Amino acid sequence: MESIGGIAGSDPLPVGMVLLTEFKAGAKWKPQILTTGEGIIEVLPHTVPIRFNPEFSLKVLQTMATGAIIVKSPRDDAKQFAKLLLNFFDNRNN
């Protein structure tokens, strides 16, 4: 980061949003806001260490999801979707 003029932080930042999406041609962005519990259940199958250290994994998932906006929706083209996503996030935080 410093090599391009940035400053590395030293304090952890909270997760602002968790996005659960997949590409589907022609899909419309219809964001569904999930609860913390629903979000954790959605992320759980992708949590590799859950088999080896379930207590730690669940603690990390809870920390990740608490206070975050958890959004689920299919998406179409990534370039067009990026603008929709940024607008959605900005409008949720204003």
C-alpha positions in Angstrom: 0.0 0.0 0.0 2.8 2.4 0.9 4.3 1.9 -2.6 1.3 3.6 -4.2 1.1 6.4 -1.6 -1.3 4.8 0.9 -0.9 4.5 4.6 -1.2 1.1 6.2 -3.6 1.0 9.2 -2.8 -0.8 12.4 -6.3 -1.0 14.0 -8.9 -3.6 12.8 -11.9 -2.2 11.0 -15.4 -3.6 11.4 -17.0 -5.4 8.5 -19.4 -3.0 6.8 -21.2 -5.4 4.4 -21.2 -9.1 3.6 -22.4 -9.7 0.0 -23.7 -13.1 -1.0 -24.1 -13.2 -4.7 -23.5 -15.2 -7.8 -23.6 -14.5 -11.5 -26.8 -15.3 -13.4 -27.3 -13.9 -16.9 -30.1 -11.5 -17.0 -30.5 -11.4 -13.2 -32.0 -8.4 -11.6 -30.5 -6.9 -8.4 -33.1 -7.5 -5.7 -31.2 -7.2 -2.5 -32.5 -9.3 0.4 -31.3 -8.1 3.8 -30.5 -11.0 6.0 -30.3 -11.2 9.8 -27.0 -11.9 11.5 -28.1 -15.6 12.0 -29.2 -16.0 8.4 -26.0 -14.5 7.1 -23.9 -16.9 9.3 -25.9 -19.9 8.0 -25.3 -18.8 4.4 -21.5 -18.3 4.9 -21.1 -21.5 7.0 -20.7 -23.9 4.1 -17.8 -21.8 2.8 -16.0 -21.7 6.2 -13.2 -24.3 5.7 -11.9 -24.3 9.3 -15.3 -25.1 10.8 -14.4 -28.9 10.7 -11.2 -28.4 12.6 -12.0 -25.6 14.9 -15.8 -25.0 15.1 -15.7 -22.8 18.2 -13.2 -20.4 16.8 -14.9 -20.4 13.4 -18.3 -19.5 14.8 -16.7 -16.8 16.9 -15.1 -15.2 13.8 -18.3 -15.5 11.8 -20.3 -13.8 14.7 -17.7 -11.0 14.8 -17.8 -10.6 11.1 -21.6 -10.5 10.8 -22.4 -8.4 13.9 -23.1 -4.8 12.8 -22.6 -5.6 9.1 -25.3 -5.3 6.4 -25.7 -8.8 5.1 -27.1 -8.8 1.5 -28.1 -11.6 -0.8 -29.1 -11.4 -4.4 -28.1 -12.8 -7.8 -26.3 -10.4 -10.2 -25.7 -9.9 -13.9 -22.6 -8.2 -15.4 -20.1 -7.3 -12.7 -19.2 -3.9 -14.2 -22.8 -2.7 -14.1 -23.4 -4.4 -10.8 -20.6 -2.6 -9.1 -22.3 0.7 -9.5 -25.6 -0.7 -8.2 -23.8 -2.2 -5.2 -21.9 1.0 -4.3 -25.1 3.1 -4.6 -27.0 0.6 -2.4 -24.3 0.6 0.3 -24.0 4.4 0.2 -27.8 4.8 0.6 -27.9 2.4 3.5 -25.2 4.3 5.3 -26.6 7.8 4.9 
